[in-house]
Amino acid sequence: MFNYKSVAVAALVVCSMLAVPVAPVAAQSQTDSCTVDVDGMQTVVDAYNDNRGELPGPVRSQLAGERVNVVVTSPDGDVEYSAVTDSTAAVTQFSEGLVDDPTIRVETDESTVCEALDSQNPVAAAVDAYRNGDITVDGVGPVKSVTFGAVKALFDLGNALGLF
């Protein structure tokens, strides 16, 4: 059966690298605190690249050739990352800092990233965070804005119909 939850998460959250279930190694947990660093995020990027073949072709094509800015808000200030995908939707560049001409923008906070990565089911946690508005994903520019608006509408419809 078509896995709508994975598709929605991939299309909406892959940019923040939360779309694949990975071990909590990406978030450095300590009793009460968690920090997200570039090394931990790189681990998530690597896991995404290893598993992107599981994405349906239409989703992969929407994620191919993109320039993504990810802003993670923390008590110490915003941490900014960027990712660039190739024609196969593989992340070929990932670094701290933003790209000048993004096509997708993702915003979340450090606690949301940590909660998702520390969860027994990071995909479900990411979907819940998106539903709750703790993760936002927007297309940049008119075409991408319309595309992501349509994806969001399909996500909301699928959610209302109980598909995920």
C-alpha positions in Angstrom: 0.0 0.0 0.0 1.2 3.5 -0.8 2.7 5.0 2.4 1.2 8.5 2.5 2.9 9.3 5.8 6.3 8.8 4.4 5.5 10.7 1.2 4.1 13.7 3.2 7.1 13.7 5.6 9.5 13.4 2.7 8.0 16.2 0.7 7.6 18.5 3.7 10.3 17.6 6.1 13.2 16.0 4.2 14.7 19.4 3.9 15.2 19.5 7.6 16.5 16.0 7.4 13.9 14.5 9.7 12.3 12.3 7.1 14.1 9.1 7.8 14.1 7.1 11.0 17.6 7.3 12.4 19.1 6.7 15.8 19.2 9.5 18.3 22.9 10.0 17.5 22.0 13.1 15.6 20.8 14.8 18.8 23.3 15.0 21.6 21.0 14.2 24.5 21.8 15.0 28.1 19.3 14.6 30.9 17.5 17.9 30.4 19.1 19.3 27.3 19.8 18.5 23.8 21.8 20.3 21.2 21.8 19.9 17.5 25.1 20.3 15.8 26.4 20.1 12.2 28.0 16.6 12.8 24.7 15.2 14.1 22.8 16.7 11.3 25.3 15.2 8.8 24.5 11.8 10.3 20.8 12.4 9.4 21.7 13.6 5.9 23.7 10.4 5.4 20.8 8.3 6.6 18.5 10.2 4.2 20.8 9.6 1.3 21.0 5.9 2.1 17.2 5.6 2.2 16.0 8.0 -0.4 15.4 5.2 -2.9 12.4 4.3 -0.8 10.7 7.5 -1.8 8.1 7.3 -4.6 9.4 8.6 -8.0 7.1 11.7 -8.0 8.3 12.7 -4.5 11.9 12.2 -5.4 11.4 14.3 -8.5 10.0 17.2 -6.3 13.0 17.0 -4.1 15.6 16.8 -6.9 17.7 19.8 -7.8 16.7 21.9 -4.8 18.6 24.4 -2.6 17.2 24.2 0.9 17.7 26.6 3.8 17.0 25.2 7.3 16.8 27.4 10.3 16.8 25.7 13.7 16.0 28.1 16.6 17.7 27.4 19.9 18.0 29.3 23.2 21.5 30.3 22.1 20.2 31.8 18.7 19.4 30.4 15.3 21.5 27.7 13.7 21.4 27.8 9.9 22.0 24.9 7.6 21.8 24.5 3.9 21.5 21.5 1.7 21.6 21.0 -2.1 20.1 18.0 -3.8 21.1 16.6 -7.2 18.8 15.2 -10.0 18.3 12.0 -8.0 17.3 13.9 -4.8 20.6 13.0 -3.1 21.9 15.6 -0.8 25.3 16.5 -2.4 26.1 19.5 -0.3 25.3 20.1 3.3 26.8 22.8 5.5 26.3 25.3 8.2 25.1 28.6 6.8 22.4 29.5 4.2 22.5 29.4 0.4 21.8 32.8 -1.3 19.1 31.5 -3.6 17.1 28.8 -1.8 14.1 27.1 -3.4 12.8 25.7 -0.1 12.9 27.1 3.4 12.4 25.0 6.5 12.0 26.4 10.0 11.8 24.6 13.4 13.4 24.7 16.8 16.0 22.7 18.5 13.6 21.0 20.9 11.4 19.8 18.0 14.5 18.3 16.3 15.6 16.6 19.5 12.2 15.2 20.3 11.8 13.8 16.8 15.3 12.2 16.8 15.0 10.9 20.3 11.5 9.4 19.5 10.9 5.7 19.0 9.4 6.7 15.7 11.1 9.9 14.3 8.9 9.9 11.2 5.7 10.0 13.3 7.2 12.6 15.6 8.1 14.8 12.5 4.6 14.4 11.1 3.1 15.5 14.5 5.5 18.4 14.7 4.5 19.5 11.2 0.8 19.1 12.1 1.3 21.2 15.2 3.1 23.9 13.3 6.5 23.2 15.0 8.0 22.6 11.6 7.2 24.8 8.7 8.2 24.2 5.1 7.7 26.8 2.4 8.6 27.0 -1.3 10.6 30.1 -2.2 9.4 31.9 -5.3 6.0 31.7 -7.1 6.3 28.2 -8.6 7.7 26.5 -5.4 5.2 28.4 -3.2 2.3 27.0 -5.3 3.9 23.5 -5.4 4.3 23.4 -1.6 0.9 24.9 -1.1 -0.5 22.0 -3.1 1.5 19.4 -1.1 0.3 21.0 2.2 -3.3 20.9 0.9 -3.0 17.2 0.0 -1.4 16.5 3.4 -4.3 18.2 5.2 -6.8 16.4 3.1 -5.1 13.0 3.7 -4.9 13.9 7.4 -8.7 14.7 7.5 -9.5 11.4 5.7 -7.4 9.5 8.2 -4.9 8.3 5.7 -2.1 9.2 8.0 
